[in-house]
Amino acid sequence: MEKIIYALWRDSGTDAATFKRQLLDEVAEQLGPHVLALRINVADEDVVGGNVPRFASIRPQMDAAIQIWVHCSHDKFRAPIDEIIGRAAPRFAAWLVCESVPLPNTLHPPVKGRRTEGFSQIVFLGLHPGLSREQFAYNWRTIQTSVAVETQANFEYRQNLVVRPLTYGVPDFVAIVEECFPAAAFHDEAVYFDAVGDEEKLAENKRLMQEACVQFMDFNRIDVMQTSQFDIRPVM
């Protein structure tokens, strides 16, 4: 089984609400026969504003992500999937990834076809110019992983190391992250950093996260997108 992540940009003539409906209704149904599992993340009305990290190295920034699991990612087998996604989003990019799940969602398990509790943060990462891919992966997985779990209120953390791009002209990302947070964390950084009512702990958790992130992130090549998560067909 292989995992593919698609980034989608909605057409300028399609409003956000219509785009969301297309993804959750038409695209989800059409992808059904072609995928083993399907998750859709869309930047919708539930994730506007807030007091959360926002970075954009690509303009315009992507509007949604589709995560699929398939038997085979080869062009021939992926062609009908690309066609379905391309009808909803003429601009899209796809990467084959290797997924690790340091923090599975056991607190608010997704319900098939329904919006998952809280919000999901999708992060696209470029390679730090001072690091090899091997050193990037080591610093991310070995140094930052435990810090991310211990200093934040995330209840799901998925790491996707890019194996190779699958479409032409894609942004040169080396990793894609998904983290889920409680709804209150969207407006309150004390909740986000798991330090409600403790200013000293808040400052320390922010310091530790910053210290860990600079070990592997290039802040000029990062895109952070807050989304609503919909598990259409969960991974078994």
C-alpha positions in Angstrom: 0.0 0.0 0.0 1.2 3.5 -0.9 0.2 6.9 0.4 -0.2 10.0 -1.9 -0.9 13.6 -0.7 -2.4 16.1 -3.1 -2.4 19.8 -2.7 -5.3 21.6 -4.4 -5.8 25.2 -5.4 -9.4 26.1 -6.1 -10.2 28.0 -9.3 -10.7 31.7 -8.9 -14.2 31.4 -10.2 -15.2 29.0 -7.5 -16.1 30.2 -4.1 -14.8 28.4 -1.0 -18.2 27.0 0.0 -18.8 25.5 -3.4 -15.3 24.1 -3.6 -15.8 22.4 -0.2 -19.1 20.8 -1.3 -17.4 19.6 -4.5 -14.7 17.9 -2.6 -16.9 16.3 0.0 -19.6 15.2 -2.3 -18.6 14.8 -5.9 -14.8 14.1 -5.6 -15.1 11.9 -2.5 -17.8 9.7 -4.3 -15.8 9.5 -7.5 -12.6 8.6 -5.8 -14.2 5.8 -3.9 -13.6 2.9 -6.4 -9.9 4.0 -6.9 -8.6 4.3 -3.3 -8.2 2.1 -0.2 -8.6 5.1 2.2 -9.4 8.8 1.8 -9.0 11.9 4.0 -9.9 15.4 2.8 -8.6 18.5 4.5 -10.1 21.8 3.4 -9.6 25.4 4.5 -13.2 26.4 5.1 -15.3 28.8 7.2 -14.4 27.0 10.4 -10.7 27.9 10.2 -10.8 31.6 9.3 -8.9 34.0 11.6 -7.7 32.6 14.9 -4.4 33.0 16.8 -2.4 30.2 15.2 0.9 29.9 13.2 0.4 31.0 9.6 3.2 30.8 7.0 2.9 31.1 3.2 5.8 30.7 0.9 3.6 29.9 -2.1 1.1 32.5 -3.5 -1.7 31.8 -3.8 -1.5 29.2 -1.0 -3.2 25.9 -1.5 -6.8 25.6 -0.4 -7.1 21.9 0.4 -5.3 18.6 0.7 -6.4 15.1 -0.3 -4.7 12.2 1.3 -5.2 8.8 -0.3 -3.9 5.3 0.2 -3.7 3.1 -2.9 -2.2 -0.2 -4.1 0.1 1.5 -6.6 1.1 5.1 -7.3 2.4 4.5 -10.9 1.2 7.0 -13.4 -1.0 4.5 -15.2 -2.8 3.5 -12.0 -3.1 7.0 -10.7 -4.4 8.6 -14.0 -8.1 8.3 -13.1 -7.5 9.8 -9.7 -5.6 12.8 -11.2 -8.5 13.3 -13.7 -11.1 13.4 -10.9 -9.1 15.8 -8.8 -8.2 17.9 -11.8 -11.9 18.5 -12.6 -12.4 20.1 -9.2 -9.1 21.9 -9.0 -7.3 22.6 -12.3 -4.1 23.3 -10.3 -2.9 20.5 -8.1 0.3 18.8 -7.0 0.9 15.3 -5.8 3.7 13.6 -3.8 4.3 10.0 -2.8 5.0 9.9 0.9 6.2 7.6 3.6 3.9 8.1 6.7 4.7 7.8 10.4 2.2 8.4 13.1 3.9 9.3 16.4 0.6 10.4 17.9 -2.6 8.5 16.6 -5.9 10.2 17.2 -7.4 8.2 20.1 -8.9 11.3 21.9 -11.3 12.4 19.2 -11.4 9.5 16.7 -12.6 10.5 13.3 -16.2 9.5 12.3 -16.6 8.5 8.7 -17.7 11.4 6.6 -18.0 13.9 9.4 -15.8 16.8 10.4 -13.2 15.8 13.0 -13.2 17.6 16.3 -11.0 20.7 16.5 -8.9 21.7 13.5 -6.2 20.1 11.5 -3.0 21.9 10.6 -1.2 20.8 7.4 2.4 21.9 7.0 4.4 21.7 3.8 8.2 21.8 4.4 11.0 22.7 2.1 14.6 21.4 2.6 16.7 23.6 4.9 19.7 24.7 2.7 22.2 23.7 5.3 20.9 20.1 5.6 21.0 16.9 3.6 17.7 15.0 3.3 19.1 12.4 5.7 20.0 15.0 8.3 16.6 16.8 7.9 14.8 13.5 8.5 17.0 12.7 11.5 16.5 16.1 13.1 12.8 16.1 12.5 12.1 12.6 13.7 14.6 12.3 16.5 14.9 15.8 17.9 11.6 17.5 17.2 9.0 14.7 17.4 8.9 14.3 21.2 9.1 18.0 21.7 6.0 18.6 19.4 4.0 16.1 21.4 5.1 17.2 24.8 4.8 21.0 24.4 1.6 21.2 22.4 -2.1 20.2 22.9 -2.1 18.2 19.7 -4.1 15.0 19.7 -2.9 13.7 16.3 0.5 14.0 14.7 1.3 12.5 11.3 4.7 12.8 9.6 4.9 12.3 5.9 8.4 12.2 4.4 8.3 12.9 0.7 9.6 9.9 -1.4 9.2 11.7 -4.8 6.9 14.1 -6.6 4.3 12.5 -8.8 3.2 15.4 -10.9 5.2 18.0 -12.9 6.1 21.4 -11.7 5.3 20.7 -8.0 6.7 22.7 -5.1 9.9 21.1 -3.9 8.8 19.9 -0.5 10.5 17.2 1.4 7.9 16.6 4.1 4.3 17.2 4.9 2.9 17.3 8.5 -0.6 16.9 9.8 -1.4 17.9 13.4 -4.9 18.1 15.0 -5.6 20.5 17.9 -8.7 21.1 20.1 -11.0 23.9 18.9 -10.0 26.2 21.8 -6.4 26.2 20.6 -7.4 28.1 17.4 -7.9 31.3 19.4 -5.8 30.7 22.5 -2.0 30.0 22.3 -2.0 28.9 25.9 -4.3 26.0 24.9 -2.2 25.5 21.7 0.9 25.1 23.8 -0.7 23.0 26.5 -0.1 25.7 29.2 -3.5 27.1 30.3 -3.1 29.3 33.3 0.7 29.0 33.4 2.6 31.8 31.8 6.0 30.3 32.7 5.1 27.0 31.1 3.7 28.8 28.0 7.0 30.7 27.5 9.0 27.5 28.1 7.0 25.4 25.7 7.2 28.0 23.0 11.0 28.3 23.5 11.4 24.5 23.3 9.3 24.3 20.1 11.2 27.1 18.5 14.5 25.5 19.5 13.5 22.2 18.0 12.0 23.6 14.8 15.1 25.6 13.8 17.0 22.3 13.7 15.2 21.3 10.5 12.8 24.0 9.2 13.6 26.6 6.6 11.1 29.4 7.6 11.3 30.8 4.1 10.1 27.6 2.6 7.2 26.6 4.7 3.4 26.7 4.2 1.0 26.2 7.1 -2.6 25.7 6.3 -5.4 25.3 8.9 -8.1 23.0 7.8 -11.2 21.0 8.7 -10.5 17.3 8.5 -12.9 14.8 7.0 -12.1 11.1 7.1 -14.2 9.8 4.2 -12.7 6.3 4.3 -10.4 5.7 7.3 -7.2 3.6 7.1 -7.9 0.2 8.4 
